[in-house]
Amino acid sequence: MAIMITDECINCGACEPECPNNAIYEGGVEWAVADGTEVSGTYILEGGKEVGVSDSNAPVEEDFYFIVPDKCTECVGFHEEPQCAAVCPVDCCVPDPEREETEEQLLARKAALHL
């Protein structure tokens, strides 16, 4: 499952530089699939929506850091554990129960984001 940041986030920013997929953004910041990835052209988001990789997308959260589920691989293929959770001082980076994914799905997302 993708990782999510709960509303207990203290906005310290420790998680953001640790993400190998650049899937973590400060609250209120627009995001794009191309940010920190090697993708070009278009990309299919969760739910089947096709977007241009450089298109700006609305923030997932306004008040605290957030993780874009379409870019999160739980660090599979990079590290042994999600790095955001490893560095979070308040333990607010947790598995998202709404998005259960297999290791194969996470590896496929990694391959799609890092050509």
ABEGO torsion letter per residue (X at the ends): XBBBBBAABAGAGAAAAABAAGABBBBGBBBBAABGBABBEBBBBBGGBBBBAABBBBBABAABBBBBAAABAGGBGABABBAAAAABAAGABBBBAABBBBAAAAAAAAAAABX
